[in-house]
């Protein structure tokens, strides 16, 4: 029989407690969660035009380089996932490699990072829905009801079973990638604006001053791919499915992003795409699909951007719930957040708490008369993005530190070379993102400074919390990020 909390000496879970639905997610299911979190259609239609504007026709290579960097990171990351089975994912890895104080700081950073990445997107949901309604029927709508409806919808999706979420995300992901493939087909069949070109790969177009900004955008576009390990307890054969899903997500996103950005370049031509992106960045992809496929496809793309945002929200919501579940089991968060629904086998109280937090933030921005895109999305999302990049860096550093102290049969390429290379590349990525923070926020220097320091400050706050736990709750501190003592149940059929 499995249990839902770590078996600390002072408190053990009851033997009849409900558990997560083990053995219900395959490689494709987990990949759907992490690819959906990245929101490929939203990234391409909403951000790629800015990458083209700043980086020129060499912008597609920026996405390839970001994907390659994260693939190198995944080597050590997935190797460590075979040795550490804690549901805490990032913070468990960092704890085992860098110590409990760093791990507790990482746990706080994960909560802030994933919550920031989700809650800010309710502003994007409102703005994209508003723009779509205006584009299709010429009517304006207020943004708050859209965000609140999204909170309820995502809360319900997280309340249901994990396999329900996987099926829903699979459908939504096929829709958003399908419309981009349709655009690509139209451009390729018609030979682009002036014939197909590979000038994007030429070093003269890649090594330009604007490529640094492209790389910053590109790294941000992969945010959330590492959450594959969060679903370990619900995966079938996690030693295989988790690494496979991680590589599948990184490989797909890197190649797909680069290909679609290249398609956008071909749609307007090497000599005109930068001007087109500058004249109308928000409409670049809609203009392209109207020209090469038809106006009906542009209308469909507007609708699918909304579903892309919904898919991203649901994916992040599920990830947050499982982090909260793990921390509740650790005793760091209230134990009740670790309760699991007896029928749906979901961490439903953690989901309700996250939905309430999202509502508080959304209502606060609305009460302050803030813009759903310029403030709610950008100001909340940006610290979350920086936080997740910092977690990736800490995890890369933790890998060789962990394997130096334990016996293993892994090769040095996986346990030393790849993690060290990944750490250097990720540190560079963070420098690029922070150095181009104004491109992400369009805010004042004072606001940008505040947004940048949120992540390191939150991590630093973990140090006094660790000290407090060690003095006041030594059993919780000692068991933090320990290996689970339960035996997973056999796979349970889907509802």
VOMARZA-25149 format. One line per 2 residues: number of its first residue (from 0); their letters; for each residue y negated, z negated, x of C-alpha. Coordinates in nm, 3 decimals. Example, Ala and Ser with C-alpha at 12.3 -4.5 7.8 and 13.67 -1.06 7.14 Angstrom:
BEGIN
0) as) 0.450,-0.780,1.230 | 0.106,-0.714,1.367
This chain:
BEGIN
0) xx) 0.000,0.000,0.000 | -0.341,0.088,0.133
2) xx) -0.653,-0.120,0.110 | -1.020,-0.039,0.079
4) xx) -1.172,-0.286,0.321 | -1.113,-0.377,0.682
6) xx) -0.887,-0.681,0.687 | -1.124,-0.932,0.837
8) xx) -0.985,-1.284,0.877 | -1.222,-1.434,0.624
10) xx) -1.180,-1.172,0.353 | -0.894,-0.940,0.263
12) xx) -0.889,-0.677,-0.004 | -0.663,-0.724,-0.299
14) xx) -0.337,-0.534,-0.280 | -0.395,-0.350,-0.607
16) xx) -0.739,-0.212,-0.521 | -0.804,0.158,-0.581
18) xx) -0.825,0.377,-0.274 | -0.973,0.712,-0.180
20) xx) -0.762,1.011,-0.282 | -0.570,1.061,0.040
22) xx) -0.417,1.396,0.130 | -0.632,1.592,-0.115
24) xx) -0.849,1.801,0.120 | -0.732,2.092,0.331
26) xx) -0.917,2.273,0.608 | -1.099,2.505,0.368
28) xx) -1.201,2.218,0.138 | -1.360,2.021,0.422
30) xx) -1.527,2.335,0.556 | -1.676,2.398,0.210
32) xx) -1.841,2.055,0.221 | -2.002,2.098,0.561
34) xx) -2.102,2.464,0.524 | -2.250,2.390,0.182
36) xx) -2.453,2.106,0.332 | -2.616,2.362,0.562
38) xx) -2.720,2.574,0.257 | -2.683,2.918,0.423
40) xx) -2.876,3.116,0.159 | -3.165,2.871,0.154
42) xx) -3.180,2.868,0.535 | -3.179,3.245,0.556
44) xx) -3.425,3.325,0.277 | -3.651,3.027,0.342
46) xx) -3.650,2.974,0.720 | -3.516,3.284,0.895
48) xx) -3.835,3.486,0.824 | -4.032,3.226,1.024
50) xx) -3.780,3.256,1.307 | -3.831,3.633,1.308
52) xx) -4.209,3.592,1.296 | -4.206,3.362,1.599
54) xx) -3.916,3.505,1.797 | -3.930,3.872,1.709
56) xx) -3.624,4.095,1.692 | -3.436,3.866,1.933
58) xx) -3.420,3.589,1.670 | -3.050,3.651,1.583
60) xx) -2.948,3.547,1.934 | -3.114,3.208,1.882
62) xx) -2.863,3.130,1.607 | -2.575,3.240,1.829
64) xx) -2.694,3.012,2.111 | -2.727,2.715,1.874
66) xx) -2.378,2.781,1.738 | -2.237,2.804,2.090
68) xx) -2.400,2.473,2.186 | -2.252,2.297,1.884
70) xx) -1.913,2.454,1.947 | -1.920,2.297,2.294
72) xx) -2.015,1.964,2.132 | -1.725,2.003,1.888
74) xx) -1.474,2.013,2.177 | -1.527,1.648,2.275
76) xx) -1.612,1.543,1.920 | -1.285,1.667,1.770
78) xx) -1.086,1.534,2.066 | -1.224,1.187,2.000
80) xx) -1.145,1.225,1.628 | -0.775,1.234,1.716
82) xx) -0.799,0.894,1.882 | -1.039,0.710,1.648
84) xx) -0.941,0.689,1.284 | -1.223,0.469,1.153
86) xx) -1.406,0.600,0.847 | -1.736,0.536,1.026
88) xx) -1.727,0.872,1.207 | -2.044,0.894,1.420
90) xx) -2.107,0.522,1.446 | -1.741,0.449,1.516
92) xx) -1.735,0.702,1.800 | -2.056,0.564,1.947
94) xx) -1.933,0.205,1.915 | -1.609,0.279,2.096
96) xx) -1.789,0.466,2.372 | -2.122,0.284,2.414
98) xx) -2.060,-0.060,2.265 | -2.119,-0.240,1.935
100) xx) -2.500,-0.275,1.962 | -2.537,0.101,2.006
102) xx) -2.283,0.157,1.729 | -2.468,-0.064,1.484
104) xx) -2.791,0.118,1.567 | -2.605,0.445,1.509
106) xx) -2.483,0.317,1.171 | -2.841,0.252,1.058
108) xx) -2.944,0.591,1.197 | -2.664,0.764,1.006
110) xx) -2.775,0.604,0.679 | -3.137,0.708,0.735
112) xx) -3.041,1.051,0.865 | -2.809,1.154,0.584
114) xx) -3.026,0.997,0.314 | -3.331,1.175,0.455
116) xx) -3.146,1.506,0.461 | -3.044,1.465,0.098
118) xx) -3.333,1.295,-0.077 | -3.596,1.530,0.065
120) xx) -3.400,1.826,-0.072 | -3.471,1.713,-0.428
122) xx) -3.823,1.836,-0.354 | -3.678,2.171,-0.248
124) xx) -3.471,2.183,-0.567 | -3.787,2.132,-0.771
126) xx) -3.993,2.391,-0.582 | -3.721,2.659,-0.579
128) xx) -3.647,2.607,-0.948 | -4.017,2.625,-1.027
130) xx) -4.055,2.944,-0.823 | -3.746,3.102,-0.978
132) xx) -3.856,3.027,-1.335 | -4.201,3.168,-1.260
134) xx) -4.052,3.477,-1.097 | -3.810,3.549,-1.381
136) xx) -4.010,3.461,-1.691 | -4.362,3.392,-1.565
138) xx) -4.370,3.032,-1.686 | -4.467,2.725,-1.486
140) xx) -4.270,2.401,-1.513 | -4.341,2.048,-1.382
142) xx) -4.136,1.949,-1.080 | -4.045,1.589,-1.157
144) xx) -3.803,1.659,-1.447 | -3.618,1.910,-1.227
146) xx) -3.574,1.657,-0.946 | -3.461,1.383,-1.185
148) xx) -3.214,1.619,-1.355 | -3.084,1.708,-1.010
150) xx) -3.034,1.341,-0.927 | -2.825,1.292,-1.241
152) xx) -2.623,1.607,-1.180 | -2.548,1.522,-0.818
154) xx) -2.474,1.161,-0.909 | -2.215,1.282,-1.160
156) xx) -2.064,1.522,-0.906 | -2.025,1.238,-0.655
158) xx) -1.877,1.013,-0.925 | -1.598,1.262,-0.990
160) xx) -1.302,1.306,-0.758 | -1.338,1.463,-0.415
162) xx) -1.121,1.762,-0.508 | -1.353,1.831,-0.803
164) xx) -1.643,1.845,-0.558 | -1.449,2.070,-0.320
166) xx) -1.370,2.320,-0.598 | -1.730,2.323,-0.720
168) xx) -1.868,2.370,-0.370 | -1.621,2.649,-0.308
170) xx) -1.756,2.842,-0.606 | -2.120,2.782,-0.517
172) xx) -2.065,2.872,-0.152 | -1.898,3.201,-0.245
174) xx) -2.198,3.282,-0.467 | -2.466,3.215,-0.205
176) xx) -2.285,3.386,0.080 | -2.181,3.670,-0.149
178) xx) -2.539,3.767,-0.231 | -2.620,3.780,0.141
180) xx) -2.312,3.995,0.205 | -2.431,4.222,-0.076
182) xx) -2.767,4.258,0.101 | -2.588,4.330,0.429
184) xx) -2.373,4.595,0.262 | -2.676,4.770,0.118
186) xx) -2.860,4.774,0.450 | -2.559,4.891,0.651
188) xx) -2.464,5.165,0.403 | -2.817,5.305,0.408
190) xx) -2.852,5.271,0.783 | -3.145,5.031,0.774
192) xx) -3.504,5.141,0.791 | -3.473,5.372,1.092
194) xx) -3.105,5.363,1.184 | -2.906,5.062,1.302
196) xx) -3.015,4.911,1.633 | -2.879,4.652,1.878
198) xx) -3.219,4.588,2.035 | -3.190,4.226,1.917
200) xx) -2.938,4.166,2.196 | -3.159,4.304,2.473
202) xx) -3.271,4.034,2.722 | -3.628,4.162,2.698
204) xx) -3.629,4.066,2.329 | -3.438,3.741,2.368
206) xx) -3.621,3.578,2.656 | -3.963,3.562,2.496
208) xx) -4.192,3.259,2.449 | -4.109,3.235,2.079
210) xx) -3.736,3.191,2.137 | -3.787,2.816,2.185
212) xx) -3.915,2.790,1.827 | -3.623,3.002,1.705
214) xx) -3.379,2.766,1.873 | -3.548,2.469,1.706
216) xx) -3.504,2.635,1.366 | -3.148,2.736,1.452
218) xx) -3.032,2.387,1.547 | -3.183,2.252,1.226
220) xx) -2.985,2.513,1.030 | -2.652,2.357,1.137
222) xx) -2.737,2.006,1.023 | -2.440,1.834,0.862
224) xx) -2.158,2.034,1.021 | -2.032,1.723,1.201
226) xx) -1.955,1.544,0.874 | -1.600,1.686,0.878
228) xx) -1.474,1.360,1.030 | -1.614,1.159,0.738
230) xx) -1.341,1.306,0.516 | -1.057,1.203,0.746
232) xx) -0.909,0.954,0.501 | -0.895,1.219,0.228
234) xx) -0.769,1.503,0.448 | -0.419,1.646,0.463
236) xx) -0.288,1.610,0.820 | -0.631,1.500,0.953
238) xx) -0.532,1.552,1.320 | -0.525,1.924,1.243
240) xx) -0.747,1.981,0.942 | -1.054,1.796,1.074
242) xx) -1.079,1.986,1.406 | -0.998,2.315,1.235
244) xx) -1.264,2.257,0.968 | -1.519,2.164,1.236
246) xx) -1.461,2.479,1.439 | -1.444,2.691,1.124
248) xx) -1.780,2.556,1.005 | -1.954,2.602,1.341
250) xx) -1.805,2.946,1.398 | -1.883,3.071,1.050
252) xx) -2.240,2.941,1.046 | -2.323,3.069,1.394
254) xx) -2.188,3.419,1.338 | -2.304,3.447,0.978
256) xx) -2.658,3.331,1.050 | -2.692,3.567,1.346
258) xx) -2.550,3.860,1.149 | -2.773,3.809,0.845
260) xx) -3.088,3.769,1.056 | -2.992,4.090,1.238
262) xx) -2.946,4.258,0.897 | -3.298,4.149,0.799
264) xx) -3.432,4.305,1.118 | -3.253,4.633,1.038
266) xx) -3.386,4.629,0.682 | -3.745,4.664,0.806
268) xx) -3.690,4.813,1.151 | -3.741,4.670,1.499
270) xx) -4.104,4.779,1.504 | -4.206,4.651,1.160
272) xx) -4.001,4.341,1.081 | -4.238,4.094,1.251
274) xx) -4.535,4.230,1.057 | -4.334,4.216,0.733
276) xx) -4.236,3.855,0.804 | -4.599,3.767,0.873
278) xx) -4.728,3.934,0.558 | -4.482,3.768,0.321
280) xx) -4.233,3.527,0.483 | -4.121,3.378,0.152
282) xx) -4.051,3.720,0.006 | -3.892,3.893,0.307
284) xx) -3.531,3.870,0.188 | -3.621,3.940,-0.174
286) xx) -3.808,4.254,-0.073 | -3.514,4.364,0.141
288) xx) -3.252,4.316,-0.132 | -3.476,4.485,-0.391
290) xx) -3.514,4.787,-0.163 | -3.150,4.821,-0.061
292) xx) -2.964,4.692,-0.367 | -3.199,4.659,-0.664
294) xx) -3.432,4.428,-0.852 | -3.142,4.272,-1.039
296) xx) -2.998,4.150,-0.709 | -3.330,3.988,-0.618
298) xx) -3.324,3.802,-0.950 | -2.969,3.691,-0.875
300) xx) -3.074,3.575,-0.530 | -3.345,3.358,-0.687
302) xx) -3.083,3.190,-0.907 | -2.835,3.148,-0.624
304) xx) -3.094,2.976,-0.409 | -3.103,2.703,-0.672
306) xx) -2.723,2.673,-0.667 | -2.734,2.674,-0.286
308) xx) -2.966,2.374,-0.292 | -2.742,2.198,-0.546
310) xx) -2.439,2.256,-0.325 | -2.623,2.113,-0.025
312) xx) -2.726,1.806,-0.223 | -2.372,1.740,-0.344
314) xx) -2.227,1.780,0.006 | -2.474,1.534,0.158
316) xx) -2.432,1.295,-0.134 | -2.056,1.277,-0.073
318) xx) -2.110,1.223,0.300 | -2.359,0.941,0.239
320) xx) -2.124,0.771,-0.005 | -1.846,0.763,0.252
322) xx) -2.072,0.623,0.521 | -2.183,0.350,0.280
324) xx) -1.819,0.288,0.188 | -1.725,0.246,0.555
326) xx) -2.014,0.007,0.621 | -1.929,-0.194,0.310
328) xx) -1.572,-0.222,0.433 | -1.709,-0.337,0.768
330) xx) -1.906,-0.612,0.591 | -2.242,-0.478,0.712
332) xx) -2.340,-0.358,0.363 | -2.258,-0.552,0.044
334) xx) -1.885,-0.549,-0.023 | -1.929,-0.420,-0.377
336) xx) -2.047,-0.085,-0.239 | -1.691,-0.045,-0.113
338) xx) -1.539,-0.044,-0.462 | -1.356,0.276,-0.553
340) xx) -1.321,0.416,-0.905 | -0.964,0.362,-1.031
342) xx) -0.938,0.708,-1.190 | -1.160,0.941,-0.987
344) xx) -1.089,0.760,-0.659 | -1.451,0.796,-0.552
346) xx) -1.685,0.536,-0.395 | -1.879,0.531,-0.720
348) xx) -2.094,0.221,-0.663 | -2.213,0.361,-0.331
350) xx) -2.295,0.681,-0.519 | -2.489,0.497,-0.787
352) xx) -2.685,0.306,-0.521 | -2.768,0.632,-0.342
354) xx) -2.881,0.795,-0.666 | -3.107,0.500,-0.746
356) xx) -3.257,0.515,-0.396 | -3.320,0.886,-0.439
358) xx) -3.491,0.826,-0.773 | -3.717,0.561,-0.621
360) xx) -3.826,0.796,-0.342 | -3.879,1.093,-0.574
362) xx) -4.080,0.886,-0.823 | -4.288,0.740,-0.541
364) xx) -4.387,1.085,-0.416 | -4.460,1.198,-0.771
366) xx) -4.677,0.890,-0.834 | -4.869,0.971,-0.514
368) xx) -4.932,1.324,-0.648 | -4.746,1.470,-0.349
370) xx) -4.627,1.828,-0.328 | -4.247,1.853,-0.373
372) xx) -4.212,2.100,-0.084 | -4.489,2.016,0.164
374) xx) -4.447,1.639,0.138 | -4.124,1.531,-0.035
376) xx) -3.903,1.788,0.138 | -4.065,1.819,0.478
378) xx) -4.173,1.460,0.532 | -3.841,1.308,0.424
380) xx) -3.611,1.579,0.559 | -3.759,1.597,0.910
382) xx) -3.681,1.238,1.022 | -3.331,1.287,0.881
384) xx) -3.281,1.604,1.084 | -3.402,1.436,1.404
386) xx) -3.180,1.137,1.331 | -2.867,1.353,1.300
388) xx) -2.950,1.541,1.620 | -2.991,1.206,1.797
390) xx) -2.653,1.094,1.660 | -2.493,1.410,1.798
392) xx) -2.645,1.340,2.138 | -2.523,0.979,2.138
394) xx) -2.176,1.089,2.027 | -2.159,1.346,2.309
396) xx) -2.250,1.075,2.561 | -1.995,0.837,2.408
398) xx) -1.699,1.072,2.455 | -1.663,1.053,2.837
400) xx) -1.750,0.682,2.831 | -1.466,0.617,2.587
402) xx) -1.204,0.823,2.769 | -1.286,0.657,3.101
404) xx) -1.168,0.324,2.959 | -0.855,0.421,2.770
406) xx) -0.527,0.579,2.867 | -0.487,0.935,2.738
408) xx) -0.334,1.272,2.810 | -0.637,1.485,2.725
410) xx) -0.771,1.726,2.984 | -1.100,1.673,3.167
412) xx) -1.247,1.983,3.001 | -1.231,1.807,2.664
414) xx) -1.315,1.456,2.774 | -1.578,1.514,3.044
416) xx) -1.700,1.867,3.108 | -1.764,1.981,2.749
418) xx) -1.923,1.651,2.636 | -2.157,1.638,2.937
420) xx) -2.263,2.002,2.888 | -2.310,1.935,2.516
422) xx) -2.523,1.627,2.587 | -2.755,1.829,2.811
424) xx) -2.784,2.108,2.555 | -2.838,1.868,2.264
426) xx) -3.107,1.680,2.456 | -3.276,2.017,2.510
428) xx) -3.245,2.090,2.138 | -3.413,1.760,2.049
430) xx) -3.697,1.835,2.289 | -3.739,2.179,2.128
432) xx) -3.742,2.037,1.776 | -3.989,1.760,1.861
434) xx) -4.206,2.003,2.058 | -4.228,2.235,1.757
436) xx) -4.242,1.965,1.491 | -4.558,2.114,1.343
438) xx) -4.358,2.424,1.245 | -4.125,2.206,1.038
440) xx) -4.385,1.989,0.867 | -4.723,2.167,0.859
442) xx) -4.866,1.814,0.880 | -5.135,1.641,1.085
444) xx) -5.061,1.510,1.437 | -5.062,1.153,1.306
446) xx) -4.805,1.230,1.036 | -4.593,1.427,1.283
448) xx) -4.593,1.136,1.527 | -4.478,0.902,1.251
450) xx) -4.202,1.139,1.144 | -4.076,1.177,1.501
452) xx) -4.059,0.804,1.579 | -3.869,0.707,1.263
454) xx) -3.525,0.791,1.408 | -3.558,0.611,1.745
456) xx) -3.718,0.309,1.577 | -3.433,0.284,1.326
458) xx) -3.177,0.307,1.606 | -3.361,0.038,1.803
460) xx) -3.358,-0.193,1.499 | -2.981,-0.192,1.526
462) xx) -3.002,-0.398,1.844 | -3.147,-0.715,1.685
464) xx) -2.916,-0.663,1.387 | -2.620,-0.656,1.628
466) xx) -2.747,-0.977,1.790 | -2.780,-1.142,1.447
468) xx) -2.430,-1.036,1.342 | -2.281,-1.163,1.667
470) xx) -2.441,-1.506,1.615 | -2.421,-1.546,1.237
472) xx) -2.122,-1.331,1.137 | -1.905,-1.310,1.450
474) xx) -1.597,-1.192,1.262 | -1.786,-0.896,1.116
476) xx) -1.931,-0.817,1.457 | -1.593,-0.838,1.630
478) xx) -1.425,-0.609,1.376 | -1.706,-0.354,1.363
480) xx) -1.570,0.004,1.395 | -1.220,-0.129,1.462
482) xx) -0.923,0.092,1.389 | -0.806,0.064,1.025
484) xx) -0.510,-0.163,0.962 | -0.397,0.006,0.644
486) xx) -0.136,0.276,0.598 | -0.259,0.574,0.394
488) xx) -0.090,0.640,0.062 | 0.105,0.957,-0.002
490) xx) -0.106,1.242,-0.133 | -0.211,1.201,-0.495
492) xx) -0.216,1.510,-0.717 | -0.556,1.628,-0.833
494) x) -0.669,1.539,-1.182
